[in-house]
Amino acid sequence: MTNRKQTSLRLFKEFSARKATAIAATVLTSVLLAACGGGGDSAVDAATAKDAVPESTAKAATSTSIFYGMNGRNTNGGAYDSTAVATQLAQLKDLGASIYRNDVYNLASAKVVAKIAQTMAASGVTVYPVIMLGTGYSTEQNAYNAGYTLGQQVAGTYKYKYYEVANELEAQALKGNVDGTNWTHYNNQPFVIARGVIRGLIAGVKSVDSSAKIIVNGTWLHYSFFQMLMDGSQPDGTHGHPTVNWDITAWHWYSNQGDMTHACGGTGCYDMLSVLHSFGKPVWINEFGVRPNYGTDQQIASYMAGNQMMAQFQSVASKYNIQSIQAFELYDDNEGAFGLMKSDGQTPKDAYWAYKNFVASHPM
């Protein structure tokens, strides 16, 4: 996922979680055959005003597995706005996806995702936020303060099980086109600011929800950034700085990056799954996808389910403690034609069937 600008949020009409769930059951059998939802029911307002933050554990899921998941962008417009949440839920369940990652940028977008999360939790799909905050701050303390405020706001809208803090901030600290496998590959000031953002987001979330599971993420070979976070060092060679602890290490991987167990850059070739496993935390691949320019829809579908993507991740899951893999993304949108469905929110692409068939034949 690249850094994204938030598009205008649409106003959501009130619609009870019970009604959304009932509709989802009906839509599940018909969503791929006819248009469902539309402007008036484009999203649900499943949470009415309550004294306490609603909890994701309020209703028991039918399955505890979160191995197969999906990315959505319900605060970014396009098909996500024009497609009812009940329809999205039915599509996810048809695919066999049980966890749904969505961006939040501010309090308004956090409220949108919170309502979706409560609706989907009733049907066994776990929604969690990736809290998007950049590095445009002058000091680590300013970055920390901004992160703390946003983390508090997000955690205050809904009690998620998982919170992902920021998105690929390590890439913003790189010294140009380098691998990111050594501390010398990073600029000090952007690293320090990124550390402040991540620390602040974690502290803000934890101030509201002490039981929260924290996810950090990176991509390509940029693992030295996270080693520095863990040991309190930074790119200027100094030590003794604040350390960062998290619960799950997430990584992003796309077709142009090749084999994740043998990824080759300027400094050599690396088994990135082994590197991530060495951090001692569960591993999620919470963005995987095929670049739209890879080939035809059928070629893209074959790659997605093939032995450098889903088939590989599933086959080595126990070896590397991979707990979840999440495709990018449900619908084509302004990010590009990455979707398993077209930008109308209704039409499946070849990748939809490839994903669905793989999940059905490889239960986890």
Secondary structure as GFF3:
##gff-version 3
##sequence-region A 1 364
A	DSSP	alpha_helix	17	30	.	.	.	ID=ss1
A	DSSP	beta_strand	68	71	.	.	.	ID=ss2
A	DSSP	alpha_helix	79	82	.	.	.	ID=ss3
A	DSSP	alpha_helix	85	95	.	.	.	ID=ss4
A	DSSP	beta_strand	99	104	.	.	.	ID=ss5
A	DSSP	alpha_helix	107	121	.	.	.	ID=ss6
A	DSSP	beta_strand	126	131	.	.	.	ID=ss7
A	DSSP	alpha_helix	140	157	.	.	.	ID=ss8
A	DSSP	beta_strand	162	165	.	.	.	ID=ss9
A	DSSP	three_ten_helix	169	173	.	.	.	ID=ss10
A	DSSP	three_ten_helix	183	185	.	.	.	ID=ss11
A	DSSP	alpha_helix	188	208	.	.	.	ID=ss12
A	DSSP	beta_strand	213	219	.	.	.	ID=ss13
A	DSSP	alpha_helix	224	231	.	.	.	ID=ss14
A	DSSP	beta_strand	248	254	.	.	.	ID=ss15
A	DSSP	three_ten_helix	255	257	.	.	.	ID=ss16
A	DSSP	beta_strand	263	265	.	.	.	ID=ss17
A	DSSP	beta_strand	268	270	.	.	.	ID=ss18
A	DSSP	alpha_helix	272	277	.	.	.	ID=ss19
A	DSSP	beta_strand	283	289	.	.	.	ID=ss20
A	DSSP	three_ten_helix	292	294	.	.	.	ID=ss21
A	DSSP	alpha_helix	297	305	.	.	.	ID=ss22
A	DSSP	alpha_helix	310	315	.	.	.	ID=ss23
A	DSSP	alpha_helix	317	320	.	.	.	ID=ss24
A	DSSP	beta_strand	322	327	.	.	.	ID=ss25
A	DSSP	alpha_helix	350	361	.	.	.	ID=ss26
###
